[in-house]
Structures are given as C-alpha cells and as structure tokens.
Amino acid sequence: MSDQAERLRQMTQNSSIPKSPIIKQGPKSRVITVTSGKGGVGKTNFTVNLALALAAFGQKVLVIDADFGMANVEVVLGCSSSYNVLNLLEDGLSLTDVVTEGPRGIKFMAGGSGMYHLANMSDIHLQHIVSQISLFDNWADIVLIDTGAGLSRNVLNFVIAADEVIIITTPEPTAITDAYAMMKAYGAQQGIAPLRLVVNRILDLDEGQMVVDKLMRVSQRFLQVSVNNLGYVYEDRNMVKAVKNQVPLLLTFPDSISSRCIANIAQRLLSVSGEAPQRPRGMKGFFRKFLEFIG
C-alpha cells in the first residue's frame, strides 16, 4: 500500500492536466478544513453557510463532504449527490458530472470513504482521478472540507493535509474540552497550518471571548500551539428553522444575527489570506500531503 501511495504522490506532482472548461488564472485554491472535537456543535451548518457567504463576496467555492458516516452537507444544502470521488472512474463521467451545483454558484462533492480507496487502485485509475480532481485548482478560489466529528485518524488526516484549519466549538464545557483535544492532536502531528477558532451558539460577546481566551491561553502554554480567533456566531432559532426547511440559513434568513455573524467571519477569512506560513498548495498539494498519511 505504501508503494501505491508513493506512485500517487508522484502523479500529483507530475501528471498533466487535461483541458477543461473550468479555468481560473491566479493562485491555487485555498484548501480549508472545518473540524471540531465533537459532534453537535453546528460544524456542517457553519461550513455550508460560510461557503454561501464567501460566494457572496465573489469567491468560487467548492465544498467536499468528508464525513464518512453522515452526509449532512446534502441535508443542509437541500440537494443530493448521486456520486462521490470514485465515480470519476466510470465511463463518460467527468469532474463536472460528479460535482453538484449549489446555490450562489457554489459546488459540492461527496468524498467520504472513497478517498481511502485511492491507495488500492491501479496506476491508470489513479492517474485519471488525480488529473480530474486537480482541475479544481483551475476553478475554485476556496475549497472547504467538512470533516466528521471526533479525533479519528481519518479526521486528523484531512486536518493535517489542509492549508488552513477552522475549529468549531461552543461554550459548553465538553465542546471546549474536545476542541482543546483537537488542538493537542494537531500539535502532536506537528501541523503547521494556521488554526482559527469559531465559537458557535454564544449568548453574548463576553461568553464568546471567555471561550477564546481560555483556549488560546491553554493551547499556547501547554501545547505551544497558536490559535487565532476568527469570530463568533450567536445562538439563533432561525438556524433550526433553516435546517428543518433544508434551505441554508443565509438564503432563508439573510438578515438574521447568525447570518450576519457568518458573513463577518467570511470577510475576516478573506482578509487573513496572506497570514499563512506558505502559499496555498491547492488540491494537488492537498492530495500529496493527504496520501502521506494513508499510504
């Protein structure tokens, strides 16, 4: 399996990219993993609505659902995908067939457990999939990867391979503890991507600031890991209504307080694009790094 992964890494470096109508000039895509230490903190809701907010600022956004167990991105978006990354092997299917078009021009792709089947494929199949996926570097400004909850090896692989990481937590003590556990695991893997914190479901600014101060202090003191505050999202009943309607919050309640919070976070995320220690590696770079851990 390690030999197979090594061949795939070489392909991500050397493969020629076929022609495609998806064309973008400029820097490679920013690959941002959105994760949390535990479930139930609103991570997927945040990811989908962040994508919509970024699109409103003129960004071309791809969302990859990397939660192996729950296809919650489809539920929040109110649309479903019949394909995942492995379907690129089927005759007559291309990247544009496998991705699903969402509101405001965002695109969505189911990754799931298909990512982990790459290490067992033939070179020809690998060459085709890598060439197709790398085309996203010619279209997407930002790729948001929504991971599963928890600290499994699968989740950590997506976190370590990304250009940037957003950790979602809430003011609940268990959520704070698990967010810290994610930072600890990230530090143990010697991750170098910027860590950014979003505190969801706050009742007031003091509560949000308290969570940020606590996590920033203990992570720096005990882990020597730096984490920056990306913003807060207020508790909002409209979020629950949006989920029930299967229409994203920013589309159903664009003037709600939580929508405005997410829009502010999107603006902040765009303003910190130059703070990363290295330039975005794009989807090719992400897969090269990702395969170091599954090989």
N, C-alpha and C positions, 0 to 999 in steps of 0.2 A: 504493500500500500504506500510506503514511503517513496519507493521508486516512481510509482504512478503520480503521486503528488508533485515530485520533483519535475517530471515531464510537463505537468500542467503549469507549474510556476514558470518554466521556460517558455511555454506558449504564451503566457500573459505578457512576457517581455518581448517576444519576437513575432507573434502572429500578425499577419497582415489583416487589416480591417476591410471587409467588403464594402462596396458602395451602398449607400443608404440614403433615403430622402431625409433622414434625421441629421441635420447639420448644424453645428454651433461653432463659432470661432471664439477663441479666447482660452482662459484657464480651464483645467479639468474640473469635473464635478467635485463638490464638497460632499464627502460621504459622512453622514452624521448618524450615529446610533443613539436611539432613545431607549433608555432602560430604567429599571427600578430594582430595588432589592426584594420587593414583594408584590403580589398581585393586589388589585383593588384600589390602586392609587390614581387611576384615571390616565394611565400612560398612553393607551391607544387612542382615546378621545383627544388627548393633547396632541398626539402625533398627526392625526388626520386634520385637525383644525389648524395646527401650525402650518401644515402644507398649504392649506387654503389661504392662510394669512400671507405666507411667502409669495404665493401666486398673485395675490392682490398687489404686491409690491413689484410685480413684473418678473418674478423668478419662475423658471421652468423646473418643476419638482416631480420627482419620482418617489413613491412610497413602496417599500418592499416589506411585506408581512413575513417576518422571520420567526413568528410564534408557531412552533411545530404542532401544538395541541389545539389552539383556538384561533380560528380565522376571524378575529374580531374587527380587523380593518374593513372587511367586507360589510360587516353589520353596521358599523358607524357610517361608512360611506353610502350605505343603502344600495350597493351594487355588488354583483358577484362575478368571480372569475372562474372560468372552466379550466384554466391552465396554470401550471407552475413552471419553474425553470426547466424541468426535464422535458416538457413538451416541445422545446426547441429542437429536439431530435426527430420529431415527427415530420414526415414528408409534407412539404407545402406550407409549413408554419414558419414564420419569421418572428423577429422581435416585436414588430408592430402587431402581430396577431396575438401574442402571448400577453402583452400588457393590456390593461383595461383603462379606457378613457374615463376620467372622473370630472367632477365639476371644476370650473375655472381652468380647465386645461391640464390639471394635474394627472399623472399617470400612476397606475397601481399594478404591482406584480406580486403574485404569490410565490414565495421562495420555499418556505417550510423545509421539511426533511429532505427535499430534493437536493438541497445544497450538499448534503453529506453523501450523496450517491456519486458525486463527481470523482472521488478518489478511486472508484472501481470501474471507471469507464475506459473504453478503448481510446487510443490517441486521436483517432479520426473524430469520434464523438466529442471528445474534449475540445479539440480544435474548433469545431463548429459552435459549441456552446460559448466558449470564451470569446470567440470572434463576435458573436451576436451580442452578448452582454456588454462587451467593451464599447459597443456603439452608443451606449448611454452617455459616454464621455463626450460624444458629439452633439448631445441634445440637452441633457439635464444640467442645470446650474447647481442644484442641491438634490442629493439622494438621502431620504430619511429611512432608516431601517428600524422597524418596530420589533423589538425582541420579545421573547417570552419573559415571564416573571421569574425571579429567583436567581440563584448563583450557579446554575448548572454549567458544565463545560461548554455546552452548546451556546448558552447565552454569553459567556465570557469570550468565546471566540469572535463573536460579532462585535463585542465591545472593544477588544484589543486591536482588531483589524481596521477600525474606523479612523478617519481623520480627526473627528471630534466626537465627544460623548456628552449627552444630556441625561442627567439622573433626575428622575421624578420622585418626589416624596410628598407626604402630607404631614401635618403637625402631630399626628398620632405617634405615641412613643414607639410602637412596633415598627412603623414605617421609617422613622428616623433611625432606629437601630439597624434595620435592614439596608437602608441607604448607606450607612457607615460600613456595613459588611461588604457592600458592593465596592466602595472605595478601597477597602482593605484588600479585597481580592484583586482589584485592578493594580494597586501598588505592588502586590506580590508578584504580578506578572510583568512588572517593570514597564507598564504602559506610559507612553509619552504624549498622547493626545490630550488636548485641553479638556478638563472636566468642568461641566457647567451644571448648576443646580437650579431646578424649578420647584418651588413649593406650591403644591396644588391644594385647593379647598381651604384656604385661610379665611378666618372670620374678620381679621383686621391686620393692618400692616405690622403692628407690634408682634403679633403671633408669627407672621412670616419671617420677620427679621430675627426673632429669637431662634427659630429653627436654623436659619442660615448661619448665624453667629456660632451656634453650638457645633454644627457640622464642620464649618471652616476651622474652628479652633482645635477640635479634637483630631481632625484629619492632618492638620499641619503639625501638631505636637507629637502624635503617636505614630503617624504613618509617613510623615514627610511628603505628603501628597497635597497639592494645592487644588482647591476647587473654587470656582468663581460663581457669584450669584447672577443668574440670568433673568430672574424675575419671579413674580407671584401670580397665582390665579385664585380669585375669590370663589368661595362656595356659592353656587348658583343653581337654583331649581331648574332653570332653563336648560341646563346641561342634561338633566334627567329626561326632560320632555323631548329634547332633540334625539336622544338615544332611542326612546320609545317610538318616535316617528321615523327612525332610521334616515334622518336627514341631518348632516353636520350642523353643529351649533352656529358657526359663522354664517351659514346660509339661512337658518330659520330665525335666529335671534341675533342679528349682526350688531345691534346696539346694546346688547346685554353687557353687564360688567365683566363677565368672564371672557366674552368675545373681545372686548377692548384690551383686557389683560394679555390675551394671546397675541393680538396684533402688536402690542408693545414689545412683547418678547421676540416676535419675528423681526421687528425693526432693530432691536438690540442685537439679535443674532447676525443680521447683515452688517451691522456696524463693527462687529468684532471679528470679521472675516480675516483680517490681517494679523490677528494675535496668535495664530497657531505657530508652533516652532518650525514648521515646514510647510511647503506648499501642498495643496490638496493633491493626493495621488490618483484620484479618480477611481472608477470601477476596476480598471486593470490593476491598479495598485492595491485596492482593497482585496481583490481575489488573490493576489500574490501573497499578501500577508495572511489572509484567512486560511490559505492552504498550508501554511507553515504549521498550523495547529491541528489540522485534520489529517495530515499526511502521516 
